[in-house]
Amino acid sequence: MRVKQAAGLLVPLGLFAHAFFCPISIAGTQIGLGIAAAGLVCAAASGWRPRRTPLDVPLLAFVAVALLSDALSPFGPPTAAFATLWRSALGFWVVFHGLSLAPRQAPRLVLFAAAGLFLSSAVGLVQYRTGVDLVHLLGLREQPAWVEAPGAQGRYGAMGFFTSRLTFGHNATLLLALLGGALATGEVPVRLRGPALVAATVAFAAILATFDRAAWLGLAAGALVVVAAGRRSSRALFAGLLIGAAAVALLPQVRARFASSFDLRGNADRVFVWSRAAEIIRDHPLVGIGFGNYPRVCGAYYDRVDPAFPMRTWAHNTELSLLAETGPLGLLALLWLVIATAAALLPRVRAGDGLALGGAAAATALAVIAQAHDVLYDTKVMYALWLALGVAFAERDRA
């Protein structure tokens, strides 16, 4: 009996902590998951058994391909931290199964994420104006983290509590898409819609202040998914899109940054990186260089053309990076996962499930961002996706 009571306490406590810290702290995010997972272990000891999810097989297939590519890599496996960059997917299973034990908590989980998003976005907006790093001021980070906003002299890219404006922008975009789906379909209780709208507005402003072009495009794509659902309440979201478009049109710095997305010369660095990725794929077409190995291997390819080129991470395109690391099998596993996600979400969206719609919007936003960034390897961003999908697929008691 005590074990069952412990499960009933630990699971919601861990899930709420996980959702709140998702846009704030990777440590808090993981600790929350650990608490919820401990609750699931207690539940299993008292007789609970997990259900199957629509993503079990494709997710396990993706992990298997990643491990196989490292086993077959001509360069040997990377460090454990890089070889297991798929580990954020554990968040999906913990959230999904945790909500099977606490089915009424799914909308509240979104609201906890919105609270964390509001806090991190408010910090990001202050940072945009001042460049101050609150985490450093609190003594929690040795060196201050800040970066000048591209094209905005005297301003700084909003990073919230993270150390990268891109990571913050991508994370916030996914959580805002999830919240937008919930708001547009009435999943948020009436008494909390005002605060949720305030959180969404502040988050939108902070995403603009990241000057993260991919986040802007991803957010627009996610919003269009919500509008395309055809619900009357999505008209408010459409109005928000128009306001956002006006903001882009009226703010010269934002407008110039957005226009630079389509400037080939201005994006020559990405053309360089994509060209080097194509060379790696050409040299290792079948099994790739091993999942997580790209930063170890790319240097030799970059040095042949430009030894001074500074960005030595991944290919700034998720599909190219994955193809280079795992070969066609990895790309097929990712495609399987995408198709399985879409096939499972579509009936729920058609049935009027607002959290499923938010999950679909978040997944769409990530797919757009992935064309210019290696989001698959950024666990801070992927935890936000798995949180959104765990909520989207959860069986809920609407009584």
C-alpha positions in Angstrom: 0.0 0.0 0.0 2.8 2.4 0.9 4.6 1.6 -2.4 1.4 2.5 -4.3 1.1 5.7 -2.3 4.7 6.6 -3.1 4.0 6.1 -6.8 0.9 8.4 -6.5 3.1 11.1 -5.0 6.3 10.8 -7.0 4.9 10.5 -10.5 3.0 13.8 -10.6 5.7 15.6 -8.5 8.3 14.5 -11.0 6.3 15.3 -14.1 5.4 18.8 -12.8 9.1 19.5 -12.0 10.1 18.1 -15.4 7.7 20.3 -17.3 8.5 23.5 -15.3 12.3 23.1 -15.6 12.2 22.1 -19.3 12.7 25.7 -20.5 15.0 26.6 -17.5 17.5 23.9 -16.5 18.6 20.6 -18.1 19.5 19.4 -14.5 16.1 20.2 -13.2 14.5 18.6 -16.3 16.4 15.4 -15.7 15.9 15.4 -12.0 12.1 15.7 -12.5 12.2 12.8 -14.9 14.2 10.8 -12.4 11.6 11.4 -9.7 8.7 10.4 -12.0 10.6 7.3 -13.1 11.1 6.3 -9.5 7.4 6.6 -9.1 6.8 4.4 -12.1 9.1 1.8 -10.5 7.0 1.9 -7.3 3.9 1.6 -9.4 5.3 -1.5 -11.2 6.2 -3.0 -7.8 2.5 -2.6 -6.8 1.2 -4.3 -9.9 1.0 -1.6 -12.5 2.1 -2.5 -16.1 3.0 -0.1 -18.8 1.0 0.2 -22.0 2.4 0.2 -25.5 2.8 3.5 -27.2 2.6 4.3 -31.0 6.3 5.2 -31.0 7.8 2.2 -29.2 9.0 0.2 -32.2 10.3 3.1 -34.4 12.1 4.7 -31.4 13.7 1.5 -30.4 14.7 0.9 -34.1 16.3 4.4 -34.2 18.3 3.6 -31.0 19.4 0.2 -32.4 20.6 1.8 -35.6 22.5 4.5 -33.7 24.3 1.8 -31.6 25.0 -0.4 -34.6 26.5 2.5 -36.5 28.9 3.2 -33.6 29.8 -0.6 -33.5 30.6 -0.6 -37.2 32.3 2.9 -37.4 35.8 3.0 -38.9 36.6 5.7 -36.4 35.4 3.8 -33.3 32.6 4.9 -31.1 32.5 8.4 -29.6 32.4 9.1 -25.9 29.3 7.7 -24.0 27.8 11.2 -23.8 27.8 11.6 -27.5 26.9 8.0 -28.3 23.8 8.3 -26.2 22.5 11.6 -27.5 19.2 9.8 -28.2 18.7 9.4 -24.4 16.3 12.3 -24.2 13.7 10.0 -25.8 13.4 8.4 -22.4 11.5 11.5 -21.5 8.7 10.5 -23.9 8.2 7.1 -22.2 8.3 8.6 -18.7 5.8 11.3 -19.5 3.5 9.0 -21.4 3.4 6.3 -18.7 3.4 8.8 -15.9 0.2 10.3 -17.3 -1.3 6.9 -17.6 -1.2 6.8 -13.8 -2.3 10.5 -13.5 -4.6 11.0 -16.5 -6.1 14.3 -15.4 -2.7 15.9 -15.0 -2.0 16.3 -18.8 -3.4 19.9 -19.1 -1.8 20.9 -15.9 1.6 19.6 -17.2 1.2 22.1 -20.1 0.5 24.9 -17.6 3.6 24.1 -15.6 5.6 24.2 -18.8 4.0 27.5 -19.5 5.0 28.9 -16.1 8.6 27.9 -16.7 8.5 29.3 -20.2 7.2 32.6 -18.9 10.0 32.8 -16.3 12.7 32.0 -18.8 11.3 34.3 -21.5 11.1 37.2 -19.0 14.7 36.7 -18.2 15.5 36.5 -21.9 13.8 39.9 -22.6 15.8 41.5 -19.8 18.9 40.0 -21.3 18.0 41.3 -24.8 18.2 44.9 -23.4 21.0 44.5 -20.9 23.1 41.4 -21.7 23.0 40.4 -18.1 23.4 36.7 -17.2 21.1 36.0 -14.2 22.6 32.6 -13.7 26.1 34.1 -13.4 24.8 36.8 -11.0 23.3 34.1 -8.8 26.7 32.4 -8.6 25.5 29.3 -10.5 27.7 29.8 -13.6 31.4 30.7 -13.4 31.5 32.8 -16.5 28.7 35.0 -17.9 27.0 33.9 -21.0 25.9 36.4 -23.6 26.0 37.1 -27.3 25.3 40.1 -29.4 22.0 40.0 -31.3 22.8 39.5 -35.0 22.1 42.7 -36.8 21.0 44.6 -33.7 23.8 46.8 -32.4 23.8 47.3 -28.7 21.3 44.4 -28.1 21.9 40.9 -27.0 20.3 37.6 -28.1 17.8 36.3 -25.6 19.0 33.1 -24.0 16.9 32.8 -20.8 18.8 30.5 -18.4 20.6 28.7 -21.2 24.0 29.4 -22.8 22.8 29.5 -26.4 20.1 31.8 -27.9 19.5 29.1 -30.5 18.8 26.4 -27.9 16.5 28.7 -26.0 14.7 29.8 -29.2 14.1 26.2 -30.3 13.1 25.0 -26.8 10.7 27.9 -26.4 9.2 27.5 -29.8 8.2 23.9 -29.2 6.7 24.7 -25.8 4.8 27.7 -27.2 3.4 25.6 -30.0 2.2 23.0 -27.4 0.6 25.8 -25.3 -0.9 27.4 -28.4 -2.7 24.2 -29.3 -4.1 23.9 -25.8 -5.2 27.6 -25.8 -6.8 27.5 -29.2 -8.9 24.4 -28.4 -10.1 25.3 -24.9 -7.9 22.8 -23.0 -6.8 25.5 -20.6 -9.3 26.2 -17.9 -11.2 29.5 -18.2 -9.7 30.9 -15.0 -6.2 30.3 -16.2 -6.5 31.4 -19.8 -5.5 35.0 -19.0 -2.2 34.0 -17.3 -1.6 31.4 -20.1 -2.1 34.1 -22.8 0.4 36.4 -20.9 2.9 33.6 -20.8 2.4 32.9 -24.6 2.8 36.6 -25.4 6.0 37.0 -23.4 7.4 33.8 -24.9 6.6 35.1 -28.4 8.4 38.3 -27.7 11.4 36.4 -26.3 11.6 34.2 -29.4 11.7 37.3 -31.5 14.5 38.6 -29.3 16.6 35.5 -29.9 17.0 36.6 -33.6 16.8 32.9 -34.3 15.4 32.7 -37.9 14.7 29.0 -37.8 12.7 29.4 -34.6 10.6 32.1 -36.2 9.9 29.9 -39.2 9.2 26.9 -37.0 6.8 28.9 -34.9 4.9 30.1 -37.9 4.6 26.5 -39.2 3.4 25.3 -35.9 0.8 28.1 -35.7 -0.4 27.2 -39.2 -1.0 23.6 -38.1 -3.2 24.9 -35.3 -5.1 27.3 -37.6 -5.5 24.5 -40.2 -7.4 22.4 -37.7 -10.3 24.6 -38.5 -11.6 25.3 -35.0 -13.4 28.6 -34.3 -11.2 29.3 -31.4 -8.1 29.2 -33.7 -9.2 32.6 -35.0 -7.6 34.2 -31.9 -4.4 32.4 -32.8 -4.7 33.7 -36.4 -5.1 37.2 -35.1 -1.9 36.6 -33.0 -0.1 35.5 -36.2 -1.1 38.8 -37.9 0.2 40.8 -34.9 3.4 38.8 -35.1 3.7 39.5 -38.8 3.2 43.2 -38.1 5.9 43.1 -35.5 8.3 41.6 -38.0 7.3 44.2 -40.6 7.5 47.2 -38.1 10.8 46.3 -36.4 13.7 47.0 -38.9 16.2 44.8 -37.1 13.8 41.8 -37.0 12.8 42.4 -40.6 16.4 42.5 -41.8 17.3 39.4 -39.9 14.3 37.5 -41.3 15.2 38.6 -44.9 18.7 37.4 -44.4 17.3 33.8 -44.3 17.1 33.9 -48.0 20.4 35.5 -48.8 22.7 32.9 -50.3 25.9 34.9 -49.8 25.0 35.8 -46.3 24.6 32.0 -45.5 27.8 30.9 -47.2 28.9 29.3 -43.9 26.0 26.8 -44.2 26.7 26.1 -47.8 30.3 25.3 -46.7 29.1 23.0 -43.9 26.6 21.2 -46.1 29.3 20.7 -48.8 31.6 19.0 -46.3 28.7 16.8 -45.1 28.2 15.7 -48.6 31.8 14.7 -48.8 31.6 12.6 -45.6 28.5 10.9 -47.0 30.3 10.2 -50.2 33.2 8.6 -48.4 31.0 6.6 -46.0 27.8 5.8 -47.8 26.6 2.6 -46.1 27.2 2.6 -42.4 28.3 6.2 -41.9 30.9 7.4 -39.4 29.0 6.5 -36.3 26.2 8.2 -34.4 27.6 11.2 -32.4 30.9 11.1 -34.3 30.5 14.0 -36.6 32.4 16.6 -34.4 35.3 14.1 -34.2 35.5 13.5 -38.0 34.5 16.7 -39.7 37.7 18.6 -38.8 39.8 16.7 -41.4 37.2 17.6 -44.1 37.0 21.2 -43.1 40.8 21.7 -42.9 41.2 20.6 -46.6 39.2 23.6 -47.7 39.4 26.2 -44.9 41.4 25.4 -41.7 40.2 28.6 -40.1 36.5 27.7 -40.3 35.2 27.9 -36.7 32.0 25.8 -36.5 33.1 22.2 -35.9 29.9 20.6 -34.6 27.4 19.0 -37.0 26.1 19.8 -40.5 23.4 22.3 -39.5 20.8 20.1 -41.1 19.5 17.1 -39.1 19.0 14.8 -42.1 22.5 15.5 -43.5 24.1 14.9 -40.1 22.2 11.7 -39.5 22.9 10.4 -43.0 26.6 11.1 -42.5 26.7 9.3 -39.1 24.4 6.4 -39.6 24.0 5.9 -43.4 20.6 5.3 -45.0 19.4 3.1 -42.2 19.4 5.9 -39.7 17.6 8.2 -42.1 15.0 5.5 -42.7 14.5 5.0 -39.0 14.0 8.8 -38.5 11.5 8.8 -41.4 9.6 5.8 -39.8 9.5 7.7 -36.5 8.1 10.8 -38.2 5.4 8.8 -40.1 4.4 6.9 -37.0 4.1 10.2 -35.1 2.0 11.8 -37.8 -0.2 8.7 -38.2 -0.9 8.4 -34.5 -1.6 12.2 -34.0 -3.9 12.8 -36.9 -6.9 10.8 -35.6 -6.6 12.5 -32.2 -6.4 16.0 -33.8 -9.5 15.2 -36.0 -11.3 14.1 -32.8 -10.7 17.5 -31.3 -7.9 16.7 -28.8 -6.3 20.0 -28.2 -3.1 18.6 -26.6 -2.6 16.3 -29.6 -2.9 19.4 -31.8 -0.3 21.1 -29.6 1.9 18.1 -30.0 1.5 18.1 -33.7 2.3 21.8 -33.8 5.5 21.3 -31.8 6.6 18.4 -34.0 6.0 20.5 -37.1 7.9 23.4 -35.7 10.9 21.0 -34.9 10.8 19.6 -38.4 11.2 23.1 -39.9 13.9 24.1 -37.5 15.8 20.8 -38.2 16.4 21.9 -41.8 18.9 24.5 -40.5 20.0 23.1 -37.2 21.0 19.8 -35.6 18.2 19.7 -33.1 18.4 15.9 -32.8 21.6 16.3 -30.9 20.5 19.1 -28.6 18.9 17.4 -25.6 17.5 20.6 -24.2 15.4 21.0 -27.3 14.5 17.3 -27.6 13.3 17.1 -24.1 10.7 19.7 -25.0 9.6 17.7 -28.0 9.3 14.4 -26.0 7.3 16.3 -23.4 4.9 17.6 -26.0 4.5 14.2 -27.6 4.1 12.4 -24.2 1.3 14.8 -23.4 -0.2 14.5 -26.9 -0.4 10.7 -26.8 -1.5 10.4 -23.1 -4.9 8.7 -22.5 -6.9 11.2 -20.5 -9.8 10.9 -18.1 -12.0 13.8 -19.1 -14.6 13.2 -16.3 
